[in-house]
Amino acid sequence: MKKLVLIAVAASMVTGLTSISRAADEGGAKKDKAARHAELLKKYDKNGDGKLDESEKAAMKEDQKKHKKDGDKKEETK
């Protein structure tokens, strides 16, 4: 009986720790996304209104295309 209780307690502890770990990972992802958003605004928001207009979005997309193209070239040389 004691073994069964011990196994049940151990299993619930492992499950709880796994849940805590997943929650921490999701919180970190949200912070990373917010930081990335702030970084993109700082780089591309030329008029300083806190959002990207069509020309600012076009500039961002163009840079992304160049970056992807450069990344593909680097992969080919490896």
PDB file of N, CA, C and O in Angstrom, chain B, residues numbered from 101:
ATOM      1  N   MET B 101       0.827  -1.193   0.000  1.00  0.00           N
ATOM      2  CA  MET B 101       0.000   0.000   0.000  1.00  0.00           C
ATOM      3  C   MET B 101       0.875   1.262   0.000  1.00  0.00           C
ATOM      4  O   MET B 101       0.601   2.227  -0.715  1.00  0.00           O
ATOM      5  N   LYS B 102       1.940   1.228   0.826  1.00  0.00           N
ATOM      6  CA  LYS B 102       2.839   2.383   0.883  1.00  0.00           C
ATOM      7  C   LYS B 102       3.507   2.622  -0.474  1.00  0.00           C
ATOM      8  O   LYS B 102       3.700   3.769  -0.879  1.00  0.00           O
ATOM      9  N   LYS B 103       3.858   1.540  -1.175  1.00  0.00           N
ATOM     10  CA  LYS B 103       4.489   1.667  -2.478  1.00  0.00           C
ATOM     11  C   LYS B 103       3.537   2.322  -3.469  1.00  0.00           C
ATOM     12  O   LYS B 103       3.947   3.157  -4.275  1.00  0.00           O
ATOM     13  N   LEU B 104       2.274   1.946  -3.407  1.00  0.00           N
ATOM     14  CA  LEU B 104       1.282   2.505  -4.316  1.00  0.00           C
ATOM     15  C   LEU B 104       1.111   3.999  -4.072  1.00  0.00           C
ATOM     16  O   LEU B 104       1.021   4.771  -5.027  1.00  0.00           O
ATOM     17  N   VAL B 105       1.065   4.416  -2.821  1.00  0.00           N
ATOM     18  CA  VAL B 105       0.945   5.830  -2.477  1.00  0.00           C
ATOM     19  C   VAL B 105       2.202   6.580  -2.942  1.00  0.00           C
ATOM     20  O   VAL B 105       2.107   7.673  -3.499  1.00  0.00           O
ATOM     21  N   LEU B 106       3.356   5.992  -2.711  1.00  0.00           N
ATOM     22  CA  LEU B 106       4.620   6.616  -3.122  1.00  0.00           C
ATOM     23  C   LEU B 106       4.674   6.791  -4.649  1.00  0.00           C
ATOM     24  O   LEU B 106       5.092   7.839  -5.141  1.00  0.00           O
ATOM     25  N   ILE B 107       4.260   5.782  -5.377  1.00  0.00           N
ATOM     26  CA  ILE B 107       4.244   5.865  -6.840  1.00  0.00           C
ATOM     27  C   ILE B 107       3.272   6.939  -7.302  1.00  0.00           C
ATOM     28  O   ILE B 107       3.582   7.700  -8.218  1.00  0.00           O
ATOM     29  N   ALA B 108       2.102   7.011  -6.683  1.00  0.00           N
ATOM     30  CA  ALA B 108       1.100   8.019  -7.058  1.00  0.00           C
ATOM     31  C   ALA B 108       1.618   9.431  -6.794  1.00  0.00           C
ATOM     32  O   ALA B 108       1.426  10.329  -7.613  1.00  0.00           O
ATOM     33  N   VAL B 109       2.273   9.625  -5.655  1.00  0.00           N
ATOM     34  CA  VAL B 109       2.826  10.940  -5.312  1.00  0.00           C
ATOM     35  C   VAL B 109       3.937  11.310  -6.302  1.00  0.00           C
ATOM     36  O   VAL B 109       3.987  12.443  -6.779  1.00  0.00           O
ATOM     37  N   ALA B 110       4.810  10.379  -6.606  1.00  0.00           N
ATOM     38  CA  ALA B 110       5.903  10.635  -7.534  1.00  0.00           C
ATOM     39  C   ALA B 110       5.355  10.981  -8.925  1.00  0.00           C
ATOM     40  O   ALA B 110       5.845  11.907  -9.571  1.00  0.00           O
ATOM     41  N   ALA B 111       4.358  10.254  -9.378  1.00  0.00           N
ATOM     42  CA  ALA B 111       3.772  10.517 -10.692  1.00  0.00           C
ATOM     43  C   ALA B 111       3.123  11.899 -10.731  1.00  0.00           C
ATOM     44  O   ALA B 111       3.250  12.616 -11.724  1.00  0.00           O
ATOM     45  N   SER B 112       2.436  12.274  -9.670  1.00  0.00           N
ATOM     46  CA  SER B 112       1.801  13.590  -9.664  1.00  0.00           C
ATOM     47  C   SER B 112       2.842  14.708  -9.604  1.00  0.00           C
ATOM     48  O   SER B 112       2.626  15.782 -10.166  1.00  0.00           O
ATOM     49  N   MET B 113       3.956  14.468  -8.935  1.00  0.00           N
ATOM     50  CA  MET B 113       5.012  15.475  -8.885  1.00  0.00           C
ATOM     51  C   MET B 113       5.639  15.669 -10.266  1.00  0.00           C
ATOM     52  O   MET B 113       5.897  16.800 -10.678  1.00  0.00           O
ATOM     53  N   VAL B 114       5.880  14.581 -10.972  1.00  0.00           N
ATOM     54  CA  VAL B 114       6.466  14.673 -12.301  1.00  0.00           C
ATOM     55  C   VAL B 114       5.513  15.417 -13.235  1.00  0.00           C
ATOM     56  O   VAL B 114       5.940  16.276 -14.006  1.00  0.00           O
ATOM     57  N   THR B 115       4.238  15.092 -13.166  1.00  0.00           N
ATOM     58  CA  THR B 115       3.244  15.766 -14.002  1.00  0.00           C
ATOM     59  C   THR B 115       3.193  17.254 -13.682  1.00  0.00           C
ATOM     60  O   THR B 115       3.126  18.076 -14.596  1.00  0.00           O
ATOM     61  N   GLY B 116       3.222  17.611 -12.418  1.00  0.00           N
ATOM     62  CA  GLY B 116       3.198  19.013 -12.017  1.00  0.00           C
ATOM     63  C   GLY B 116       4.422  19.766 -12.477  1.00  0.00           C
ATOM     64  O   GLY B 116       4.312  20.902 -12.938  1.00  0.00           O
ATOM     65  N   LEU B 117       5.578  19.161 -12.363  1.00  0.00           N
ATOM     66  CA  LEU B 117       6.816  19.814 -12.796  1.00  0.00           C
ATOM     67  C   LEU B 117       6.841  20.003 -14.307  1.00  0.00           C
ATOM     68  O   LEU B 117       7.345  21.010 -14.804  1.00  0.00           O
ATOM     69  N   THR B 118       6.302  19.043 -15.031  1.00  0.00           N
ATOM     70  CA  THR B 118       6.238  19.166 -16.483  1.00  0.00           C
ATOM     71  C   THR B 118       5.339  20.330 -16.877  1.00  0.00           C
ATOM     72  O   THR B 118       5.664  21.085 -17.793  1.00  0.00           O
ATOM     73  N   SER B 119       4.219  20.479 -16.194  1.00  0.00           N
ATOM     74  CA  SER B 119       3.294  21.582 -16.483  1.00  0.00           C
ATOM     75  C   SER B 119       3.945  22.930 -16.204  1.00  0.00           C
ATOM     76  O   SER B 119       3.786  23.873 -16.979  1.00  0.00           O
ATOM     77  N   ILE B 120       4.670  23.021 -15.110  1.00  0.00           N
ATOM     78  CA  ILE B 120       5.352  24.259 -14.752  1.00  0.00           C
ATOM     79  C   ILE B 120       6.401  24.596 -15.803  1.00  0.00           C
ATOM     80  O   ILE B 120       6.540  25.754 -16.199  1.00  0.00           O
ATOM     81  N   SER B 121       7.132  23.596 -16.251  1.00  0.00           N
ATOM     82  CA  SER B 121       8.161  23.811 -17.272  1.00  0.00           C
ATOM     83  C   SER B 121       7.552  24.300 -18.576  1.00  0.00           C
ATOM     84  O   SER B 121       8.089  25.214 -19.201  1.00  0.00           O
ATOM     85  N   ARG B 122       6.454  23.714 -18.992  1.00  0.00           N
ATOM     86  CA  ARG B 122       5.791  24.141 -20.228  1.00  0.00           C
ATOM     87  C   ARG B 122       5.272  25.565 -20.109  1.00  0.00           C
ATOM     88  O   ARG B 122       5.386  26.353 -21.048  1.00  0.00           O
ATOM     89  N   ALA B 123       4.706  25.892 -18.965  1.00  0.00           N
ATOM     90  CA  ALA B 123       4.196  27.252 -18.760  1.00  0.00           C
ATOM     91  C   ALA B 123       5.331  28.265 -18.826  1.00  0.00           C
ATOM     92  O   ALA B 123       5.163  29.350 -19.383  1.00  0.00           O
ATOM     93  N   ALA B 124       6.477  27.923 -18.266  1.00  0.00           N
ATOM     94  CA  ALA B 124       7.632  28.826 -18.306  1.00  0.00           C
ATOM     95  C   ALA B 124       8.116  29.015 -19.740  1.00  0.00           C
ATOM     96  O   ALA B 124       8.478  30.123 -20.135  1.00  0.00           O
ATOM     97  N   ASP B 125       8.122  27.927 -20.524  1.00  0.00           N
ATOM     98  CA  ASP B 125       8.547  28.026 -21.914  1.00  0.00           C
ATOM     99  C   ASP B 125       7.608  28.918 -22.712  1.00  0.00           C
ATOM    100  O   ASP B 125       8.068  29.720 -23.525  1.00  0.00           O
ATOM    101  N   GLU B 126       6.306  28.795 -22.498  1.00  0.00           N
ATOM    102  CA  GLU B 126       5.339  29.614 -23.224  1.00  0.00           C
ATOM    103  C   GLU B 126       5.477  31.083 -22.846  1.00  0.00           C
ATOM    104  O   GLU B 126       5.356  31.955 -23.706  1.00  0.00           O
ATOM    105  N   GLY B 127       5.728  31.365 -21.575  1.00  0.00           N
ATOM    106  CA  GLY B 127       5.926  32.747 -21.141  1.00  0.00           C
ATOM    107  C   GLY B 127       7.156  33.351 -21.785  1.00  0.00           C
ATOM    108  O   GLY B 127       7.152  34.522 -22.163  1.00  0.00           O
ATOM    109  N   GLY B 128       8.200  32.565 -21.910  1.00  0.00           N
ATOM    110  CA  GLY B 128       9.419  33.032 -22.563  1.00  0.00           C
ATOM    111  C   GLY B 128       9.197  33.313 -24.035  1.00  0.00           C
ATOM    112  O   GLY B 128       9.758  34.262 -24.583  1.00  0.00           O
ATOM    113  N   ALA B 129       8.382  32.494 -24.677  1.00  0.00           N
ATOM    114  CA  ALA B 129       8.088  32.702 -26.099  1.00  0.00           C
ATOM    115  C   ALA B 129       7.318  33.991 -26.308  1.00  0.00           C
ATOM    116  O   ALA B 129       7.551  34.705 -27.283  1.00  0.00           O
ATOM    117  N   LYS B 130       6.398  34.296 -25.397  1.00  0.00           N
ATOM    118  CA  LYS B 130       5.636  35.535 -25.511  1.00  0.00           C
ATOM    119  C   LYS B 130       6.544  36.742 -25.336  1.00  0.00           C
ATOM    120  O   LYS B 130       6.391  37.744 -26.035  1.00  0.00           O
ATOM    121  N   LYS B 131       7.487  36.651 -24.409  1.00  0.00           N
ATOM    122  CA  LYS B 131       8.431  37.748 -24.205  1.00  0.00           C
ATOM    123  C   LYS B 131       9.323  37.918 -25.432  1.00  0.00           C
ATOM    124  O   LYS B 131       9.612  39.041 -25.846  1.00  0.00           O
ATOM    125  N   ASP B 132       9.756  36.804 -26.008  1.00  0.00           N
ATOM    126  CA  ASP B 132      10.590  36.872 -27.207  1.00  0.00           C
ATOM    127  C   ASP B 132       9.823  37.506 -28.358  1.00  0.00           C
ATOM    128  O   ASP B 132      10.379  38.306 -29.110  1.00  0.00           O
ATOM    129  N   LYS B 133       8.549  37.152 -28.499  1.00  0.00           N
ATOM    130  CA  LYS B 133       7.729  37.705 -29.574  1.00  0.00           C
ATOM    131  C   LYS B 133       7.554  39.211 -29.383  1.00  0.00           C
ATOM    132  O   LYS B 133       7.641  39.978 -30.342  1.00  0.00           O
ATOM    133  N   ALA B 134       7.307  39.630 -28.144  1.00  0.00           N
ATOM    134  CA  ALA B 134       7.144  41.056 -27.859  1.00  0.00           C
ATOM    135  C   ALA B 134       8.446  41.813 -28.113  1.00  0.00           C
ATOM    136  O   ALA B 134       8.427  42.927 -28.636  1.00  0.00           O
ATOM    137  N   ALA B 135       9.558  41.216 -27.749  1.00  0.00           N
ATOM    138  CA  ALA B 135      10.851  41.855 -27.977  1.00  0.00           C
ATOM    139  C   ALA B 135      11.134  41.963 -29.470  1.00  0.00           C
ATOM    140  O   ALA B 135      11.659  42.977 -29.931  1.00  0.00           O
ATOM    141  N   ARG B 136      10.793  40.930 -30.224  1.00  0.00           N
ATOM    142  CA  ARG B 136      10.998  40.951 -31.672  1.00  0.00           C
ATOM    143  C   ARG B 136      10.119  42.020 -32.322  1.00  0.00           C
ATOM    144  O   ARG B 136      10.556  42.731 -33.227  1.00  0.00           O
ATOM    145  N   HIS B 137       8.880  42.124 -31.852  1.00  0.00           N
ATOM    146  CA  HIS B 137       7.960  43.137 -32.368  1.00  0.00           C
ATOM    147  C   HIS B 137       8.520  44.540 -32.118  1.00  0.00           C
ATOM    148  O   HIS B 137       8.502  45.387 -33.011  1.00  0.00           O
ATOM    149  N   ALA B 138       9.010  44.780 -30.917  1.00  0.00           N
ATOM    150  CA  ALA B 138       9.573  46.085 -30.581  1.00  0.00           C
ATOM    151  C   ALA B 138      10.807  46.380 -31.430  1.00  0.00           C
ATOM    152  O   ALA B 138      11.026  47.517 -31.848  1.00  0.00           O
ATOM    153  N   GLU B 139      11.604  45.354 -31.677  1.00  0.00           N
ATOM    154  CA  GLU B 139      12.803  45.516 -32.498  1.00  0.00           C
ATOM    155  C   GLU B 139      12.428  45.887 -33.939  1.00  0.00           C
ATOM    156  O   GLU B 139      13.043  46.768 -34.541  1.00  0.00           O
ATOM    157  N   LEU B 140      11.415  45.207 -34.483  1.00  0.00           N
ATOM    158  CA  LEU B 140      10.979  45.504 -35.851  1.00  0.00           C
ATOM    159  C   LEU B 140      10.400  46.911 -35.949  1.00  0.00           C
ATOM    160  O   LEU B 140      10.664  47.623 -36.919  1.00  0.00           O
ATOM    161  N   LEU B 141       9.613  47.320 -34.954  1.00  0.00           N
ATOM    162  CA  LEU B 141       9.072  48.679 -34.966  1.00  0.00           C
ATOM    163  C   LEU B 141      10.192  49.711 -34.937  1.00  0.00           C
ATOM    164  O   LEU B 141      10.164  50.693 -35.679  1.00  0.00           O
ATOM    165  N   LYS B 142      11.162  49.483 -34.087  1.00  0.00           N
ATOM    166  CA  LYS B 142      12.271  50.426 -33.968  1.00  0.00           C
ATOM    167  C   LYS B 142      13.020  50.560 -35.292  1.00  0.00           C
ATOM    168  O   LYS B 142      13.445  51.651 -35.670  1.00  0.00           O
ATOM    169  N   LYS B 143      13.174  49.438 -35.990  1.00  0.00           N
ATOM    170  CA  LYS B 143      13.939  49.444 -37.231  1.00  0.00           C
ATOM    171  C   LYS B 143      13.144  50.021 -38.409  1.00  0.00           C
ATOM    172  O   LYS B 143      13.696  50.767 -39.218  1.00  0.00           O
ATOM    173  N   TYR B 144      11.859  49.683 -38.512  1.00  0.00           N
ATOM    174  CA  TYR B 144      11.111  50.008 -39.726  1.00  0.00           C
ATOM    175  C   TYR B 144      10.089  51.134 -39.579  1.00  0.00           C
ATOM    176  O   TYR B 144       9.625  51.658 -40.591  1.00  0.00           O
ATOM    177  N   ASP B 145       9.727  51.520 -38.372  1.00  0.00           N
ATOM    178  CA  ASP B 145       8.713  52.571 -38.183  1.00  0.00           C
ATOM    179  C   ASP B 145       9.365  53.938 -38.361  1.00  0.00           C
ATOM    180  O   ASP B 145       9.750  54.593 -37.392  1.00  0.00           O
ATOM    181  N   LYS B 146       9.476  54.346 -39.603  1.00  0.00           N
ATOM    182  CA  LYS B 146      10.202  55.585 -39.928  1.00  0.00           C
ATOM    183  C   LYS B 146       9.454  56.848 -39.497  1.00  0.00           C
ATOM    184  O   LYS B 146      10.078  57.855 -39.164  1.00  0.00           O
ATOM    185  N   ASN B 147       8.116  56.796 -39.501  1.00  0.00           N
ATOM    186  CA  ASN B 147       7.369  57.999 -39.120  1.00  0.00           C
ATOM    187  C   ASN B 147       7.059  58.059 -37.618  1.00  0.00           C
ATOM    188  O   ASN B 147       6.479  59.037 -37.146  1.00  0.00           O
ATOM    189  N   GLY B 148       7.442  57.019 -36.869  1.00  0.00           N
ATOM    190  CA  GLY B 148       7.318  57.035 -35.415  1.00  0.00           C
ATOM    191  C   GLY B 148       5.907  56.966 -34.866  1.00  0.00           C
ATOM    192  O   GLY B 148       5.671  57.388 -33.734  1.00  0.00           O
ATOM    193  N   ASP B 149       4.957  56.440 -35.642  1.00  0.00           N
ATOM    194  CA  ASP B 149       3.579  56.381 -35.155  1.00  0.00           C
ATOM    195  C   ASP B 149       3.260  55.105 -34.375  1.00  0.00           C
ATOM    196  O   ASP B 149       2.130  54.926 -33.923  1.00  0.00           O
ATOM    197  N   GLY B 150       4.230  54.232 -34.217  1.00  0.00           N
ATOM    198  CA  GLY B 150       4.032  53.021 -33.425  1.00  0.00           C
ATOM    199  C   GLY B 150       3.438  51.857 -34.191  1.00  0.00           C
ATOM    200  O   GLY B 150       3.139  50.817 -33.606  1.00  0.00           O
ATOM    201  N   LYS B 151       3.265  52.019 -35.496  1.00  0.00           N
ATOM    202  CA  LYS B 151       2.788  50.924 -36.340  1.00  0.00           C
ATOM    203  C   LYS B 151       3.394  51.070 -37.727  1.00  0.00           C
ATOM    204  O   LYS B 151       3.885  52.134 -38.104  1.00  0.00           O
ATOM    205  N   LEU B 152       3.347  49.985 -38.468  1.00  0.00           N
ATOM    206  CA  LEU B 152       3.954  49.993 -39.793  1.00  0.00           C
ATOM    207  C   LEU B 152       2.908  50.303 -40.855  1.00  0.00           C
ATOM    208  O   LEU B 152       1.886  49.624 -40.950  1.00  0.00           O
ATOM    209  N   ASP B 153       3.172  51.337 -41.654  1.00  0.00           N
ATOM    210  CA  ASP B 153       2.278  51.626 -42.780  1.00  0.00           C
ATOM    211  C   ASP B 153       2.720  50.777 -43.977  1.00  0.00           C
ATOM    212  O   ASP B 153       3.662  49.993 -43.864  1.00  0.00           O
ATOM    213  N   GLU B 154       2.060  50.927 -45.096  1.00  0.00           N
ATOM    214  CA  GLU B 154       2.330  50.070 -46.258  1.00  0.00           C
ATOM    215  C   GLU B 154       3.774  50.178 -46.759  1.00  0.00           C
ATOM    216  O   GLU B 154       4.388  49.166 -47.096  1.00  0.00           O
ATOM    217  N   SER B 155       4.313  51.389 -46.809  1.00  0.00           N
ATOM    218  CA  SER B 155       5.691  51.535 -47.306  1.00  0.00           C
ATOM    219  C   SER B 155       6.695  50.937 -46.312  1.00  0.00           C
ATOM    220  O   SER B 155       7.712  50.379 -46.724  1.00  0.00           O
ATOM    221  N   GLU B 156       6.421  51.048 -45.023  1.00  0.00           N
ATOM    222  CA  GLU B 156       7.308  50.470 -44.008  1.00  0.00           C
ATOM    223  C   GLU B 156       7.244  48.941 -44.055  1.00  0.00           C
ATOM    224  O   GLU B 156       8.262  48.266 -43.902  1.00  0.00           O
ATOM    225  N   LYS B 157       6.038  48.400 -44.268  1.00  0.00           N
ATOM    226  CA  LYS B 157       5.889  46.947 -44.401  1.00  0.00           C
ATOM    227  C   LYS B 157       6.614  46.444 -45.643  1.00  0.00           C
ATOM    228  O   LYS B 157       7.244  45.387 -45.621  1.00  0.00           O
ATOM    229  N   ALA B 158       6.517  47.215 -46.732  1.00  0.00           N
ATOM    230  CA  ALA B 158       7.202  46.823 -47.962  1.00  0.00           C
ATOM    231  C   ALA B 158       8.709  46.788 -47.753  1.00  0.00           C
ATOM    232  O   ALA B 158       9.380  45.878 -48.241  1.00  0.00           O
ATOM    233  N   ALA B 159       9.242  47.759 -47.039  1.00  0.00           N
ATOM    234  CA  ALA B 159      10.686  47.795 -46.750  1.00  0.00           C
ATOM    235  C   ALA B 159      11.090  46.590 -45.907  1.00  0.00           C
ATOM    236  O   ALA B 159      12.136  45.986 -46.143  1.00  0.00           O
ATOM    237  N   MET B 160      10.267  46.242 -44.928  1.00  0.00           N
ATOM    238  CA  MET B 160      10.551  45.094 -44.075  1.00  0.00           C
ATOM    239  C   MET B 160      10.539  43.807 -44.904  1.00  0.00           C
ATOM    240  O   MET B 160      11.433  42.972 -44.769  1.00  0.00           O
ATOM    241  N   LYS B 161       9.532  43.647 -45.757  1.00  0.00           N
ATOM    242  CA  LYS B 161       9.441  42.443 -46.591  1.00  0.00           C
ATOM    243  C   LYS B 161      10.623  42.344 -47.548  1.00  0.00           C
ATOM    244  O   LYS B 161      11.136  41.251 -47.788  1.00  0.00           O
ATOM    245  N   GLU B 162      11.052  43.457 -48.086  1.00  0.00           N
ATOM    246  CA  GLU B 162      12.199  43.469 -48.992  1.00  0.00           C
ATOM    247  C   GLU B 162      13.467  43.021 -48.259  1.00  0.00           C
ATOM    248  O   GLU B 162      14.247  42.228 -48.785  1.00  0.00           O
ATOM    249  N   ASP B 163      13.662  43.530 -47.050  1.00  0.00           N
ATOM    250  CA  ASP B 163      14.812  43.107 -46.245  1.00  0.00           C
ATOM    251  C   ASP B 163      14.747  41.616 -45.924  1.00  0.00           C
ATOM    252  O   ASP B 163      15.766  40.927 -45.938  1.00  0.00           O
ATOM    253  N   GLN B 164      13.541  41.123 -45.635  1.00  0.00           N
ATOM    254  CA  GLN B 164      13.382  39.701 -45.327  1.00  0.00           C
ATOM    255  C   GLN B 164      13.730  38.844 -46.549  1.00  0.00           C
ATOM    256  O   GLN B 164      14.364  37.797 -46.418  1.00  0.00           O
ATOM    257  N   LYS B 165      13.312  39.294 -47.730  1.00  0.00           N
ATOM    258  CA  LYS B 165      13.641  38.563 -48.952  1.00  0.00           C
ATOM    259  C   LYS B 165      15.151  38.524 -49.162  1.00  0.00           C
ATOM    260  O   LYS B 165      15.714  37.479 -49.490  1.00  0.00           O
ATOM    261  N   LYS B 166      15.811  39.684 -48.968  1.00  0.00           N
ATOM    262  CA  LYS B 166      17.265  39.748 -49.127  1.00  0.00           C
ATOM    263  C   LYS B 166      17.947  38.827 -48.120  1.00  0.00           C
ATOM    264  O   LYS B 166      18.885  38.105 -48.460  1.00  0.00           O
ATOM    265  N   HIS B 167      17.467  38.860 -46.878  1.00  0.00           N
ATOM    266  CA  HIS B 167      18.058  38.031 -45.830  1.00  0.00           C
ATOM    267  C   HIS B 167      17.889  36.548 -46.161  1.00  0.00           C
ATOM    268  O   HIS B 167      18.824  35.763 -46.003  1.00  0.00           O
ATOM    269  N   LYS B 168      16.708  36.172 -46.615  1.00  0.00           N
ATOM    270  CA  LYS B 168      16.463  34.782 -46.983  1.00  0.00           C
ATOM    271  C   LYS B 168      17.349  34.379 -48.156  1.00  0.00           C
ATOM    272  O   LYS B 168      17.920  33.289 -48.161  1.00  0.00           O
ATOM    273  N   LYS B 169      17.462  35.250 -49.138  1.00  0.00           N
ATOM    274  CA  LYS B 169      18.298  34.967 -50.305  1.00  0.00           C
ATOM    275  C   LYS B 169      19.760  34.818 -49.883  1.00  0.00           C
ATOM    276  O   LYS B 169      20.445  33.904 -50.343  1.00  0.00           O
ATOM    277  N   ASP B 170      20.237  35.697 -49.025  1.00  0.00           N
ATOM    278  CA  ASP B 170      21.608  35.607 -48.518  1.00  0.00           C
ATOM    279  C   ASP B 170      21.798  34.333 -47.712  1.00  0.00           C
ATOM    280  O   ASP B 170      22.850  33.698 -47.793  1.00  0.00           O
ATOM    281  N   GLY B 171      20.797  33.955 -46.940  1.00  0.00           N
ATOM    282  CA  GLY B 171      20.861  32.724 -46.158  1.00  0.00           C
ATOM    283  C   GLY B 171      20.938  31.501 -47.042  1.00  0.00           C
ATOM    284  O   GLY B 171      21.662  30.554 -46.735  1.00  0.00           O
ATOM    285  N   ASP B 172      20.192  31.511 -48.145  1.00  0.00           N
ATOM    286  CA  ASP B 172      20.240  30.401 -49.089  1.00  0.00           C
ATOM    287  C   ASP B 172      21.622  30.279 -49.716  1.00  0.00           C
ATOM    288  O   ASP B 172      22.114  29.169 -49.920  1.00  0.00           O
ATOM    289  N   LYS B 173      22.248  31.405 -50.022  1.00  0.00           N
ATOM    290  CA  LYS B 173      23.594  31.383 -50.603  1.00  0.00           C
ATOM    291  C   LYS B 173      24.587  30.798 -49.612  1.00  0.00           C
ATOM    292  O   LYS B 173      25.480  30.046 -50.002  1.00  0.00           O
ATOM    293  N   LYS B 174      24.444  31.133 -48.333  1.00  0.00           N
ATOM    294  CA  LYS B 174      25.350  30.614 -47.316  1.00  0.00           C
ATOM    295  C   LYS B 174      25.196  29.098 -47.192  1.00  0.00           C
ATOM    296  O   LYS B 174      26.184  28.383 -47.021  1.00  0.00           O
ATOM    297  N   GLU B 175      23.956  28.609 -47.277  1.00  0.00           N
ATOM    298  CA  GLU B 175      23.710  27.170 -47.184  1.00  0.00           C
ATOM    299  C   GLU B 175      24.368  26.432 -48.354  1.00  0.00           C
ATOM    300  O   GLU B 175      24.880  25.326 -48.179  1.00  0.00           O
ATOM    301  N   GLU B 176      24.357  27.036 -49.539  1.00  0.00           N
ATOM    302  CA  GLU B 176      24.929  26.400 -50.716  1.00  0.00           C
ATOM    303  C   GLU B 176      26.441  26.284 -50.610  1.00  0.00           C
ATOM    304  O   GLU B 176      27.021  25.349 -51.162  1.00  0.00           O
ATOM    305  N   THR B 177      27.098  27.212 -49.914  1.00  0.00           N
ATOM    306  CA  THR B 177      28.553  27.196 -49.815  1.00  0.00           C
ATOM    307  C   THR B 177      29.054  26.242 -48.743  1.00  0.00           C
ATOM    308  O   THR B 177      30.250  25.952 -48.687  1.00  0.00           O
ATOM    309  N   LYS B 178      28.168  25.751 -47.897  1.00  0.00           N
ATOM    310  CA  LYS B 178      28.608  24.831 -46.818  1.00  0.00           C
ATOM    311  C   LYS B 178      28.850  23.455 -47.336  1.00  0.00           C
ATOM    312  O   LYS B 178      29.222  22.565 -46.571  1.00  0.00           O
TER     313      LYS B 178
END
